[in-house]
């Protein structure tokens, strides 16, 4: 069994440090990938700290993976050694009820195999992309278009698909008015993608601090939510409001920003329950919904869309030796807008 260098957490308080893990020998339908880059998602921080109560240690995080195919199993005929590929949030799926196609398998959490902090169907633990290589079943390996750079494409495998999927589902296009709440790792890609779909895009952020950034990313407007007049001025303006922040907001105030039959979509995970005035929903047929990642086929379509429209993440590339500092900065929101680890730096780790 091949031994691979990686970085892992041993407990919620240990931080991350070098470790040697074992990857399986490739099966007929497997792809062996030399990891080039791995994005740092805020989920990594939450999982490492066991904030969701489901952590297994040692934990090797990372589900925004790009790299180069080193080997393929005997049954893999459509992917060659040397191909540029990506791996996202899950590495196996299926539906135990046998009724789901690949567009819906990611909704069946009981059958989903997470890229890390999960269990394969045979019970083996999964280890993520903070490692020098990974072995993944062919159906869960995505070809990367040549137009997408390996480093800036990595966050598309989670943050990108998390914003692309709701934009497609709610049929955003020319004439649509979209608000993106929060301008961070998720929100900045929401602006770029909504703009690429042809929508009129407004960023809503707590203060004016990121106004110039939002406009440079392609937003048509920017408003500070700390100004109470913002909610009065924007009443009834938007078809879709995408909430990318992990906070509990005044949902009623945001519902009032919607046009009749508009939808408020939660993408960031609220940190506490909230309350909603049903009158706003009933009289205007407004909706509150949620969205997280997308299927493998949809992710493939997203990558092609991004390649055609020149959409990629704004990133800061770091060596893995700077991981602790990056986590601390991520915790306080000090990144524009996504950290990506150069996994080749793992060869230099002590």
C-alpha positions in Angstrom: 0.0 0.0 0.0 1.5 3.4 -1.0 2.6 5.7 1.8 1.9 9.4 1.1 2.9 12.6 2.9 0.1 14.7 4.2 -1.0 17.3 6.9 -3.5 16.1 9.5 -5.2 17.2 12.7 -5.0 14.7 15.5 -7.6 16.4 17.7 -9.8 19.6 17.7 -7.0 21.5 19.4 -3.9 20.0 17.9 -3.6 22.1 14.8 -2.3 20.4 11.6 1.1 18.8 11.3 2.9 16.4 8.9 1.8 12.8 8.8 2.2 9.8 6.6 -1.0 8.2 5.4 -1.7 5.1 3.3 -3.5 5.3 0.0 -5.1 2.2 -1.5 -3.6 0.5 -4.5 -5.6 1.6 -7.6 -8.5 -0.6 -8.5 -9.7 -1.0 -12.1 -11.9 2.1 -11.9 -9.5 4.3 -9.9 -7.4 7.3 -10.9 -4.2 8.2 -9.0 -3.7 11.9 -8.9 -0.6 13.9 -7.9 -2.1 16.8 -6.0 -0.8 20.2 -7.3 -3.1 22.6 -5.4 -5.8 22.4 -2.7 -8.1 25.2 -1.7 -8.8 26.0 2.0 -12.5 26.0 2.6 -14.0 27.4 5.8 -15.5 23.9 6.2 -12.0 22.7 6.7 -11.6 25.0 9.7 -15.0 23.8 11.1 -14.3 20.2 10.6 -10.8 20.3 12.1 -12.2 21.9 15.2 -15.1 19.4 15.3 -17.6 22.3 15.4 -20.2 20.0 13.8 -19.7 17.1 16.1 -18.7 14.5 13.5 -14.9 14.6 13.4 -12.8 11.6 13.1 -9.0 11.8 13.7 -6.5 11.8 12.2 -8.2 14.2 9.8 -6.6 15.2 6.5 -8.8 18.1 5.2 -9.2 19.4 1.7 -12.0 19.0 -0.9 -10.9 21.6 -3.5 -8.3 19.6 -5.3 -6.5 20.0 -8.6 -3.7 17.9 -10.0 -2.2 15.7 -12.6 -3.1 12.1 -13.4 -0.2 9.8 -12.5 -1.9 6.4 -13.2 -5.2 4.9 -14.1 -6.8 1.6 -13.4 -7.3 -1.0 -16.1 -11.0 -0.1 -16.7 -10.3 3.6 -17.2 -10.2 4.3 -20.9 -11.3 8.0 -21.1 -8.6 9.7 -19.0 -4.9 9.6 -19.8 -1.8 9.9 -17.6 -0.8 13.6 -17.6 -4.4 14.9 -17.7 -5.3 17.9 -15.6 -8.1 17.0 -13.2 -10.0 18.1 -10.2 -11.8 16.5 -7.2 -14.5 18.2 -5.2 -16.5 17.5 -2.1 -17.4 13.8 -2.6 -15.6 10.8 -4.0 -18.4 8.3 -4.2 -22.2 8.3 -4.0 -25.0 6.2 -5.3 -28.5 5.9 -3.9 -29.4 3.0 -1.7 -33.0 3.2 -2.9 -31.8 2.7 -6.5 -33.9 5.5 -7.9 -31.4 8.3 -8.4 -29.4 9.4 -11.5 -26.1 11.1 -11.2 -27.7 14.6 -11.1 -29.3 13.9 -7.7 -27.0 11.4 -5.9 -25.3 14.1 -3.9 -28.6 14.8 -2.1 -28.6 11.4 -0.5 -26.3 12.0 2.4 -26.5 8.5 3.7 -24.8 7.2 0.5 -22.5 10.1 0.0 -18.8 9.5 0.6 -17.1 12.8 1.6 -13.6 13.5 0.2 -12.4 13.7 3.8 -13.7 12.9 7.3 -15.8 10.3 5.8 -15.9 6.5 5.2 -15.7 4.6 1.9 -18.5 2.1 1.4 -16.1 -0.6 2.6 -15.5 1.3 5.8 -12.1 2.8 5.1 -11.6 6.4 6.2 -11.2 9.1 3.6 -8.4 11.5 3.6 -8.5 14.8 1.6 -6.3 17.0 -0.5 -3.8 18.3 2.0 -1.7 15.4 0.7 0.8 14.7 -2.0 -1.5 12.3 -3.9 -5.0 10.9 -3.8 -6.8 7.9 -5.3 -10.4 8.5 -6.5 -12.9 6.4 -8.5 -13.0 7.6 -12.1 -16.7 8.8 -12.0 -15.7 11.4 -9.4 -12.7 12.8 -11.1 -13.4 16.0 -13.2 -11.4 17.0 -16.3 -10.2 20.6 -16.1 -10.4 22.7 -19.2 -7.1 24.0 -20.4 -8.2 27.6 -19.9 -8.5 27.2 -16.2 -5.2 27.5 -14.2 -4.7 24.7 -11.7 -4.3 27.0 -8.7 -7.2 29.4 -9.3 -9.5 26.5 -10.4 -9.2 24.7 -7.1 -11.8 26.7 -5.2 -14.3 26.2 -8.0 -14.6 22.6 -6.9 -16.5 23.7 -3.8 -17.1 27.5 -3.7 -17.7 27.7 -7.4 -20.2 24.9 -7.7 -22.0 26.2 -4.5 -22.8 29.4 -6.3 -23.2 28.1 -9.8 -25.8 25.6 -8.9 -28.4 28.0 -7.4 -27.9 30.4 -10.3 -28.7 27.7 -12.7 -31.6 26.3 -10.7 -33.3 29.7 -10.4 -32.6 30.4 -14.1 -30.6 33.5 -13.6 -29.9 35.3 -16.9 -30.1 38.7 -18.6 -32.8 40.8 -16.9 -32.3 39.0 -13.5 -31.5 41.1 -10.5 -29.3 39.2 -8.0 -28.1 40.3 -4.6 -25.0 38.6 -3.1 -24.9 38.9 0.7 -21.3 38.9 1.8 -18.1 39.3 -0.2 -15.8 36.5 0.9 -14.6 33.2 -0.5 -18.2 32.3 -1.6 -19.5 35.7 -2.3 -16.8 36.9 -4.7 -17.4 33.9 -6.9 -21.2 34.6 -6.7 -20.5 38.1 -8.1 -18.4 36.8 -11.0 -20.7 34.0 -11.9 -23.9 36.0 -11.7 -22.3 38.7 -13.9 -21.2 36.0 -16.4 -24.8 34.8 -16.6 -25.8 38.3 -17.6 -27.5 39.4 -14.3 -27.6 42.8 -12.7 -25.5 42.1 -9.5 -25.6 44.0 -6.2 -23.3 43.2 -3.3 -24.7 43.6 0.2 -22.0 43.8 2.9 -22.0 45.0 6.5 -19.8 48.0 5.9 -18.4 50.0 2.9 -14.9 48.4 3.3 -15.2 46.1 0.2 -17.0 48.5 -2.1 -14.1 49.0 -4.5 -13.4 45.2 -4.5 -17.0 44.4 -5.4 -17.1 46.8 -8.3 -13.8 45.6 -9.6 -15.2 42.0 -9.5 -18.0 43.1 -11.7 -20.8 44.1 -9.3 -23.2 46.8 -10.7 -24.0 48.1 -7.2 -22.9 47.9 -3.5 -24.8 48.7 -0.3 -23.8 48.6 3.3 -26.3 46.7 5.4 -25.2 48.6 8.5 -27.1 51.6 7.0 -30.7 51.1 7.8 -31.8 53.1 4.8 -30.3 50.3 2.6 -33.3 48.1 3.2 -35.7 50.9 2.5 -34.0 51.9 -0.8 -33.8 48.3 -2.1 -37.3 47.1 -1.1 -38.7 44.8 -3.8 -35.7 45.0 -6.1 -34.3 41.5 -6.4 -35.3 38.2 -8.0 -32.7 36.2 -6.0 -30.8 37.0 -2.9 -27.9 34.7 -2.2 -26.7 34.6 1.4 -23.1 33.5 1.5 -22.3 34.4 5.1 -22.4 31.9 8.0 -24.5 34.1 10.2 -28.1 34.4 11.4 -29.5 37.6 9.8 -32.8 39.4 10.1 -34.5 37.2 7.4 -37.6 39.3 7.3 -35.5 42.4 6.3 -33.9 40.4 3.5 -37.2 38.9 2.3 -38.5 42.5 1.8 -35.7 43.0 -0.7 -37.3 40.4 -3.0 -39.7 41.1 -5.8 -43.0 39.0 -5.7 -42.1 35.3 -6.2 -38.5 36.0 -5.5 -36.3 33.6 -3.5 -33.9 34.0 -0.6 -31.2 31.3 -0.8 -29.1 30.3 2.1 -25.6 29.1 1.0 -23.6 29.9 4.1 -24.6 27.9 7.2 -26.4 30.2 9.8 -24.9 30.0 13.2 -28.3 29.9 15.0 -32.0 29.5 14.3 -33.9 32.5 13.0 -37.6 33.5 12.7 -39.6 34.5 9.7 -42.8 36.4 9.3 -45.0 34.2 7.2 -47.1 37.2 5.9 -44.2 38.2 3.6 -44.1 34.7 2.1 -47.9 34.2 1.8 -48.9 37.5 0.3 -46.0 37.8 -2.2 -45.3 34.1 -2.9 -41.7 34.6 -1.8 -39.6 31.6 -0.9 -36.7 30.8 1.4 -34.5 27.9 0.2 -31.0 26.5 0.6 -28.3 25.2 -1.7 -25.0 23.4 -1.2 -22.6 22.1 -3.9 -24.0 20.3 -6.9 -23.7 17.0 -8.7 -20.6 15.7 -10.6 -22.2 16.4 -14.0 -23.3 19.9 -12.9 -19.7 20.6 -11.6 -18.4 19.5 -15.0 -20.7 22.0 -16.7 -19.7 24.7 -14.2 -16.0 24.2 -15.1 -16.7 24.5 -18.8 -18.8 27.6 -18.1 -16.0 29.2 -16.1 -13.5 28.4 -18.8 -15.7 30.0 -21.5 -16.3 33.1 -19.4 -12.9 33.5 -17.8 -14.2 32.9 -14.3 -11.8 31.7 -11.6 -11.2 32.4 -7.9 -9.2 35.3 -6.6 -6.5 33.5 -4.6 -3.5 33.8 -2.3 -1.2 30.8 -2.9 0.6 29.6 0.3 3.1 26.9 1.1 1.7 24.3 3.5 4.3 25.4 6.1 2.1 28.6 6.4 -1.1 26.6 7.1 -1.5 27.7 10.8 -1.2 31.3 9.9 -3.7 30.9 7.0 -6.2 29.3 9.3 -5.9 32.1 11.8 -6.4 34.7 9.0 -9.3 32.8 7.6 -10.9 32.7 11.1 -10.8 36.5 11.1 -11.8 37.0 7.5 -8.4 38.3 6.4 -8.1 36.8 2.9 -8.9 38.2 -0.6 -10.6 35.8 -1.3 -9.5 32.2 -1.1 -6.3 30.5 0.2 -4.9 27.8 -2.0 -2.1 25.5 -0.8 0.8 24.7 -3.2 1.0 21.0 -2.4 4.4 20.7 -4.0 5.6 22.6 -0.9 4.8 19.4 1.1 8.0 18.0 -0.4 9.9 20.6 1.6 8.0 20.0 4.9 10.1 18.6 7.7 
